[in-house]
Amino acid sequence: MTDKIQIERPVSEAFDRFQTEFARALHSEVETVRAAVETIHSSSGKHIRPLLLLLTAEACGGVHAASVHAAVLLELLHTASLIHDDVVDDTKQRRGALSLNAIHDNRIAVLVGDFIIAHALIRAVQLGDMQIVGIMAKLSLAMAEGEIKQLENADKLILTEEDYFVVLEKKTAVLLASCTEIGAITAGAPAKLQETCRTFGKLLGYCFQIKDDIFDCFEDSQTGKPSGNDLREGKVTLPLLHALETASPAEQAPYMDMLLEKDFTPDNIAALLRFAREKGGIEYAEARMNGFREQASAIIRTLPASEARDSLLLLADYLAERTG
């Protein structure tokens, strides 16, 4: 398994500055907000997105103060989106701990998410780069559309790979694409290189989400959320989608009934996951994920040789090989 500490090494000082600034970014005099922010900090993940931004900046010319500032800004927006997603999906756990809406309630969670977005907007203005502000605005729009499209797919039971990737791009890939593009911008990279880096980030986003889909198919998932959680919310993951597309009508029938009726009992969830595994859904999803990883790695190899470029290649491997 790729060592994350090794990945961080080219930008370790900048990553430490990011972590310090992010911890300070959400100060409030309001007691409930302070309590909510403590919950957020205690359950924070690995900060992959800001690390991706900083490594891209370093590989494209060097990390500057604007790079760290932008990393905090993007992580704020990402954090707010997770809080709002938990409310929309009625999820009560995140990374193995109670989610914010479970500890407080939906009202507080929504308002804290709005509070974080407001901080992100303030930082965007302070950054003073209209190109980055424009990317952030488009990112927020795409993520909202992606969440709505996902709900629409679940409600209408739209089961096509094309629609799956529309949601994936808007909900996950666009965020990582924005990280890599903004990293290149803050390093002063030319427009062509900015676009190259954006494509790299988008491909990593595909890998990241497909890996989450694979996790969701196993009972002993180490992701901090229950196995089959996506299915309970009506989200058909890539392994199950492949199983349904390749099965005969007779094989499909009982599973389509479960999905159409939203009959997600524990036994039915287990049956759907078993069906996805037995019909080769895991192998198919892994093949797609590794194909995107290879494309992403090929793009990064076009950058000048550097320790940061090597870390970006390692990060692509880490996202595909992670166990949680």
Backbone torsions as a table, in degrees:
resi	resn	phi	psi	omega
1	MET	NA	133.7	179.5
2	THR	-60.9	137.6	-177.9
3	ASP	-86.2	119.0	-178.3
4	LYS	-66.0	-32.6	178.7
5	ILE	-62.9	-39.6	176.7
6	GLN	-63.8	-39.2	179.0
7	ILE	-61.9	-41.1	-175.6
8	GLU	-71.9	-20.0	-166.7
9	ARG	-52.3	-44.0	-177.8
10	PRO	-64.6	-19.7	-177.9
11	VAL	-127.4	27.3	-172.7
12	SER	-59.0	-42.0	-180.0
13	GLU	-66.7	-44.2	179.3
14	ALA	-65.4	-37.4	179.0
15	PHE	-66.8	-37.1	174.9
16	ASP	-63.4	-40.5	177.9
17	ARG	-64.3	-40.5	176.7
18	PHE	-57.9	-49.5	-176.5
19	GLN	-60.7	-38.9	177.9
20	THR	-66.1	-46.2	-179.5
21	GLU	-66.0	-38.8	-179.7
22	PHE	-65.2	-39.8	179.6
23	ALA	-63.7	-29.6	-179.1
24	ARG	-91.4	-7.6	-168.1
25	ALA	-72.2	-20.2	-169.7
26	LEU	-114.8	35.5	180.0
27	HIS	-66.1	140.2	176.2
28	SER	-150.3	148.9	175.6
29	GLU	-85.4	-8.7	-177.0
30	VAL	-84.3	124.6	-173.5
31	GLU	-58.3	-44.4	-178.2
32	THR	-65.0	-38.2	178.3
33	VAL	-66.6	-42.2	178.2
34	ARG	-59.1	-43.0	179.0
35	ALA	-63.8	-41.3	179.2
36	ALA	-64.9	-41.6	180.0
37	VAL	-64.5	-37.4	176.3
38	GLU	-61.5	-40.1	177.1
39	THR	-62.3	-43.1	-179.9
40	ILE	-61.9	-47.2	-178.4
41	HIS	-65.4	-36.5	-177.7
42	SER	-71.4	-22.0	-178.3
43	SER	-111.1	14.4	-179.0
44	SER	-61.9	146.5	-179.8
45	GLY	-85.1	-148.2	-173.4
46	LYS	-88.0	-0.1	-179.9
47	HIS	56.2	47.4	-179.4
48	ILE	-62.8	-40.0	-174.5
49	ARG	-66.0	-49.2	175.8
50	PRO	-63.7	-35.2	176.7
51	LEU	-61.9	-42.2	177.8
52	LEU	-60.6	-43.7	179.3
53	LEU	-61.6	-47.2	-176.6
54	LEU	-67.0	-40.7	177.8
55	LEU	-65.0	-39.1	178.0
56	THR	-64.4	-42.6	177.4
57	ALA	-59.6	-46.0	-179.0
58	GLU	-63.2	-40.0	-179.4
59	ALA	-71.1	-21.4	-176.3
60	CYS	-101.8	8.0	177.9
61	GLY	144.5	-20.2	177.4
62	GLY	133.9	147.3	177.5
63	VAL	-81.8	132.8	176.3
64	HIS	-120.6	175.0	178.9
65	ALA	-56.4	-37.4	180.0
66	ALA	-64.0	-29.8	179.1
67	SER	-65.2	-46.9	179.3
68	VAL	-65.0	-42.6	179.5
69	HIS	-60.1	-44.4	-179.8
70	ALA	-67.4	-35.0	177.9
71	ALA	-62.1	-42.5	176.7
72	VAL	-63.7	-44.5	-179.4
73	LEU	-58.3	-46.9	-179.2
74	LEU	-67.3	-37.8	-179.7
75	GLU	-69.9	-32.2	174.4
76	LEU	-62.4	-47.4	-179.5
77	LEU	-63.5	-41.4	178.1
78	HIS	-62.2	-44.0	-180.0
79	THR	-60.9	-44.6	178.6
80	ALA	-61.7	-39.0	-179.4
81	SER	-66.1	-36.9	177.9
82	LEU	-64.6	-42.1	179.4
83	ILE	-61.9	-46.8	-179.6
84	HIS	-67.2	-37.1	177.7
85	ASP	-61.5	-40.9	179.8
86	ASP	-62.6	-35.4	177.4
87	VAL	-68.9	-48.6	-178.6
88	VAL	-59.8	-42.3	-176.1
89	ASP	-87.4	-4.1	-176.4
90	ASP	55.4	41.7	178.4
91	THR	-86.0	135.8	-176.4
92	LYS	-109.4	-2.4	178.8
93	GLN	-132.9	147.0	172.2
94	ARG	-145.5	124.3	-178.1
95	ARG	53.3	40.6	174.3
96	GLY	81.2	-0.3	179.3
97	ALA	-121.1	164.8	177.6
98	LEU	-62.2	136.7	177.4
99	SER	-75.0	167.1	-176.8
100	LEU	-61.0	-41.4	-179.7
101	ASN	-69.1	-22.0	176.4
102	ALA	-78.9	-37.6	-179.5
103	ILE	-72.6	-42.3	179.6
104	HIS	-104.0	-109.3	171.4
105	ASP	-161.4	177.9	-176.5
106	ASN	-62.3	-35.1	-179.2
107	ARG	-62.0	-49.0	-179.5
108	ILE	-65.2	-41.8	-178.8
109	ALA	-60.9	-45.9	179.7
110	VAL	-61.7	-44.4	-177.8
111	LEU	-68.0	-38.0	176.5
112	VAL	-66.6	-39.2	174.3
113	GLY	-58.7	-42.9	177.2
114	ASP	-63.7	-39.9	177.9
115	PHE	-59.0	-42.9	-179.8
116	ILE	-68.3	-40.0	176.6
117	ILE	-60.2	-40.4	178.4
118	ALA	-60.9	-41.8	176.4
119	HIS	-63.1	-39.0	178.3
120	ALA	-63.1	-41.3	178.5
121	LEU	-63.1	-41.6	178.0
122	ILE	-60.0	-44.9	-179.5
123	ARG	-67.0	-34.2	177.5
124	ALA	-63.1	-42.1	177.6
125	VAL	-65.0	-42.6	179.8
126	GLN	-63.1	-33.1	179.5
127	LEU	-63.9	-37.0	172.1
128	GLY	72.4	20.5	179.2
129	ASP	-113.4	107.9	-174.3
130	MET	-67.0	-27.5	176.7
131	GLN	-64.1	-43.9	179.2
132	ILE	-68.7	-40.6	176.6
133	VAL	-58.7	-41.2	178.7
134	GLY	-64.0	-41.4	177.5
135	ILE	-62.7	-42.3	180.0
136	MET	-63.3	-40.9	179.8
137	ALA	-64.5	-45.0	178.5
138	LYS	-64.8	-36.5	177.7
139	LEU	-61.9	-47.1	-179.8
140	SER	-61.2	-40.8	178.6
141	LEU	-63.8	-46.7	-178.2
142	ALA	-63.4	-41.3	-178.6
143	MET	-65.8	-38.6	177.4
144	ALA	-66.3	-43.9	177.7
145	GLU	-62.1	-38.7	179.8
146	GLY	-63.3	-41.6	178.2
147	GLU	-64.5	-42.6	179.3
148	ILE	-66.5	-41.7	178.5
149	LYS	-62.2	-37.7	178.9
150	GLN	-65.6	-41.5	176.5
151	LEU	-64.1	-39.6	179.2
152	GLU	-63.5	-44.1	178.4
153	ASN	-60.7	-42.3	-179.4
154	ALA	-66.9	-40.3	-177.4
155	ASP	-68.5	-41.3	-177.6
156	LYS	-93.6	-1.6	-177.0
157	LEU	51.7	57.3	176.2
158	ILE	-84.5	115.8	-172.0
159	LEU	-120.6	63.3	174.9
160	THR	-122.6	147.7	179.0
161	GLU	-64.4	-32.8	178.3
162	GLU	-59.8	-46.3	179.6
163	ASP	-68.8	-34.7	176.5
164	TYR	-57.8	-46.3	-176.7
165	PHE	-74.2	-25.2	173.4
166	VAL	-62.0	-47.3	179.0
167	VAL	-65.5	-44.5	-178.6
168	LEU	-58.1	-45.2	-178.2
169	GLU	-64.3	-42.8	-176.3
170	LYS	-74.9	-35.4	-175.0
171	LYS	-88.6	-33.4	-172.3
172	THR	-122.1	-52.6	-172.3
173	ALA	-65.5	-36.8	-176.8
174	VAL	-64.3	-30.4	179.5
175	LEU	-69.7	-47.1	178.6
176	LEU	-67.8	-33.6	175.9
177	ALA	-63.6	-38.8	178.2
178	SER	-66.8	-38.1	178.1
179	CYS	-59.4	-48.8	-176.6
180	THR	-70.8	-37.9	178.2
181	GLU	-65.6	-45.6	-178.9
182	ILE	-67.6	-36.2	174.7
183	GLY	-57.3	-44.8	179.1
184	ALA	-65.2	-39.7	179.6
185	ILE	-62.1	-45.7	-177.3
186	THR	-68.7	-19.4	176.7
187	ALA	-86.2	-4.9	-179.3
188	GLY	79.9	24.3	-178.7
189	ALA	-71.5	151.5	177.2
190	PRO	-67.8	163.3	-173.7
191	ALA	-57.6	-40.6	-178.2
192	LYS	-62.4	-40.3	179.2
193	LEU	-70.3	-35.1	175.6
194	GLN	-58.7	-44.1	-179.7
195	GLU	-67.8	-39.2	176.4
196	THR	-58.8	-44.7	-179.3
197	CYS	-67.1	-35.5	177.5
198	ARG	-62.4	-43.1	178.4
199	THR	-62.5	-41.2	176.6
200	PHE	-57.4	-47.4	-179.5
201	GLY	-63.5	-38.2	178.9
202	LYS	-62.4	-42.8	179.6
203	LEU	-65.1	-38.4	175.6
204	LEU	-63.6	-36.4	177.4
205	GLY	-61.9	-39.2	175.5
206	TYR	-60.8	-46.5	179.3
207	CYS	-58.8	-45.3	-175.9
208	PHE	-60.1	-47.7	-176.2
209	GLN	-71.3	-39.9	179.1
210	ILE	-63.7	-37.5	176.1
211	LYS	-61.5	-41.6	176.2
212	ASP	-60.9	-38.6	177.7
213	ASP	-61.9	-39.7	179.5
214	ILE	-66.0	-44.1	176.6
215	PHE	-54.1	-40.4	-173.1
216	ASP	-67.2	-11.8	-177.2
217	CYS	-91.3	-1.6	-175.3
218	PHE	-119.2	142.4	-176.9
219	GLU	-69.7	-30.4	-178.0
220	ASP	-100.3	43.5	-179.6
221	SER	-61.2	141.6	178.4
222	GLN	-105.8	22.0	-175.9
223	THR	-86.3	-6.5	-178.0
224	GLY	87.1	6.8	176.0
225	LYS	-132.7	154.2	-176.6
226	PRO	-63.3	146.9	174.5
227	SER	-61.1	140.2	-178.6
228	GLY	76.4	13.4	-177.7
229	ASN	-61.0	-41.0	179.8
230	ASP	-62.2	-41.1	179.6
231	LEU	-62.5	-40.0	179.4
232	ARG	-59.6	-27.2	179.7
233	GLU	-93.3	7.2	178.2
234	GLY	81.9	13.7	-178.9
235	LYS	-95.6	116.6	179.7
236	VAL	-87.5	116.8	-176.6
237	THR	-82.0	168.2	-174.6
238	LEU	-61.4	-42.2	178.3
239	PRO	-60.3	-42.6	179.5
240	LEU	-70.1	-38.9	178.2
241	LEU	-58.7	-44.5	178.6
242	HIS	-63.2	-42.5	179.7
243	ALA	-60.2	-42.7	-179.8
244	LEU	-67.3	-37.5	-177.7
245	GLU	-71.7	-27.6	-175.8
246	THR	-100.2	-10.2	-179.1
247	ALA	-79.8	157.1	174.1
248	SER	-73.4	159.7	177.7
249	PRO	-53.2	-38.0	-179.5
250	ALA	-67.7	-39.1	178.8
251	GLU	-68.2	-37.5	-178.8
252	GLN	-65.8	-38.2	-163.8
253	ALA	-47.0	-54.5	-176.5
254	PRO	-64.4	-32.5	-178.4
255	TYR	-77.2	-36.4	174.8
256	MET	-64.1	-36.9	177.1
257	ASP	-61.5	-43.5	178.4
258	MET	-60.1	-42.9	-178.6
259	LEU	-70.3	-44.0	-179.6
260	LEU	-62.8	-39.6	-178.3
261	GLU	-87.4	-4.4	-176.5
262	LYS	51.9	43.5	-177.5
263	ASP	-92.7	76.5	-171.3
264	PHE	-100.3	60.5	172.4
265	THR	-71.9	161.1	177.7
266	PRO	-54.5	-40.5	179.7
267	ASP	-65.1	-40.0	-179.8
268	ASN	-70.0	-39.9	176.1
269	ILE	-59.0	-46.3	179.1
270	ALA	-60.2	-40.1	179.6
271	ALA	-65.8	-41.9	179.2
272	LEU	-63.9	-42.5	179.7
273	LEU	-66.9	-40.2	178.2
274	ARG	-63.9	-41.1	177.5
275	PHE	-60.2	-44.6	179.5
276	ALA	-61.1	-41.5	-179.9
277	ARG	-69.2	-46.1	-175.3
278	GLU	-67.9	-25.2	-179.0
279	LYS	-93.0	14.0	175.1
280	GLY	82.2	16.5	-178.3
281	GLY	-63.8	-37.2	-179.6
282	ILE	-66.3	-47.5	-179.4
283	GLU	-61.0	-40.2	179.6
284	TYR	-64.4	-46.5	-178.7
285	ALA	-63.7	-40.6	178.6
286	GLU	-63.8	-38.8	179.0
287	ALA	-64.5	-42.6	178.4
288	ARG	-64.7	-44.9	179.8
289	MET	-59.9	-46.5	-178.8
290	ASN	-67.6	-30.8	174.5
291	GLY	-63.6	-43.6	177.8
292	PHE	-66.1	-37.9	177.9
293	ARG	-62.6	-42.8	179.5
294	GLU	-63.4	-40.7	176.6
295	GLN	-62.6	-44.0	-179.9
296	ALA	-62.4	-44.4	-178.8
297	SER	-64.3	-38.5	178.8
298	ALA	-62.9	-37.5	178.2
299	ILE	-64.9	-46.4	-177.1
300	ILE	-66.4	-30.3	178.8
301	ARG	-67.0	-12.8	176.0
302	THR	-78.7	-12.6	177.5
303	LEU	-76.2	157.6	176.0
304	PRO	-58.6	144.1	-179.4
305	ALA	-60.3	133.2	178.1
306	SER	-165.8	165.0	176.9
307	GLU	-63.9	-36.9	179.5
308	ALA	-66.0	-40.5	177.2
309	ARG	-61.3	-41.9	178.3
310	ASP	-62.6	-37.2	179.1
311	SER	-68.3	-34.1	175.6
312	LEU	-64.2	-38.8	176.0
313	LEU	-64.5	-41.4	177.4
314	LEU	-65.0	-36.5	179.5
315	LEU	-65.7	-38.2	176.0
316	ALA	-60.1	-41.7	177.6
317	ASP	-66.8	-41.3	-178.5
318	TYR	-60.1	-43.5	-178.4
319	LEU	-65.6	-32.9	-179.3
320	ALA	-83.2	-24.1	-174.9
321	GLU	-104.0	-5.9	-173.5
322	ARG	-58.8	155.7	-179.7
323	THR	-110.8	9.5	179.6
324	GLY	-174.3	NA	NA
